[in-house]
């Protein structure tokens, strides 16, 4: 089994969080949070940072999923080429 482990550290996550500062999607996420919380919104001043963190995590997950899918496709391509490669090698042996 061909397994590759990739570790993402807390510093990587912190860097990604900082890159999301000022993200144009933040106001929309804040608006959704305000609707969900309604009268229970006791700390409205932190919603923008929470929205920034939510977007960071969502983008992180999406990026990771794309990376995994790409690696799976590469492995499938390699697996499908293996029989052809073996046939070609046998012709020259």
C-alpha positions in Angstrom: 0.0 0.0 0.0 1.4 3.3 -1.1 0.6 5.7 1.8 2.0 9.2 2.2 1.4 11.2 5.4 1.3 14.9 5.3 1.4 16.8 8.6 0.0 20.3 8.9 1.0 22.1 12.0 -0.7 24.7 14.2 1.6 27.3 12.6 0.4 26.3 9.2 -3.2 26.8 10.3 -2.3 30.1 12.0 -0.7 31.3 8.8 -3.7 30.3 6.8 -6.0 32.1 9.3 -3.9 35.3 8.9 -4.1 35.1 5.1 -8.0 35.1 5.4 -8.0 38.5 7.2 -10.1 40.9 5.1 -11.6 38.0 3.1 -14.6 39.3 1.2 -16.8 36.4 2.3 -16.5 37.4 6.0 -19.5 39.8 6.1 -21.8 37.1 4.6 -20.7 34.5 7.2 -21.1 37.1 10.0 -24.7 37.8 8.7 -25.4 34.1 8.8 -24.1 33.8 12.4 -26.1 36.8 13.5 -29.3 35.2 12.1 -28.5 31.9 13.8 -27.7 33.4 17.1 -30.6 35.9 17.2 -31.1 37.3 20.7 -28.4 34.9 21.9 -25.7 37.0 20.2 -23.9 38.1 23.4 -20.5 38.8 21.8 -21.1 40.4 18.4 -17.6 41.9 18.4 -16.0 38.4 17.9 -18.1 37.3 15.0 -15.8 38.6 12.3 -12.8 36.6 13.8 -15.0 33.5 14.1 -16.1 33.9 10.5 -12.5 34.3 9.5 -11.6 31.1 11.3 -14.6 29.2 9.8 -13.6 30.3 6.3 -10.0 29.2 7.0 -11.1 25.7 8.1 -13.5 25.4 5.1 -10.8 26.4 2.6 -8.3 24.1 4.4 -10.7 21.1 4.1 -11.4 21.9 0.4 -7.6 22.2 -0.3 -6.9 18.9 1.4 -9.7 17.2 -0.4 -8.4 18.4 -3.8 -4.9 17.2 -2.9 -6.2 13.8 -1.9 -8.3 13.5 -5.1 -5.3 14.5 -7.2 -3.1 11.9 -5.6 -5.8 9.2 -6.0 -6.1 10.1 -9.7 -2.3 9.9 -10.1 -2.3 6.5 -8.4 -5.1 5.3 -10.6 -3.3 6.5 -13.7 -0.1 4.7 -12.6 -2.1 1.5 -11.8 -3.8 1.5 -15.2 -0.5 2.0 -17.0 1.2 -0.8 -15.1 -0.3 -3.7 -17.2 0.6 -1.9 -20.4 4.1 -1.2 -19.2 4.6 -4.9 -18.3 3.3 -6.0 -21.7 5.8 -3.6 -23.4 8.7 -4.8 -21.2 7.8 -8.4 -22.1 8.0 -7.7 -25.8 11.6 -6.6 -25.3 12.7 -9.5 -23.1 
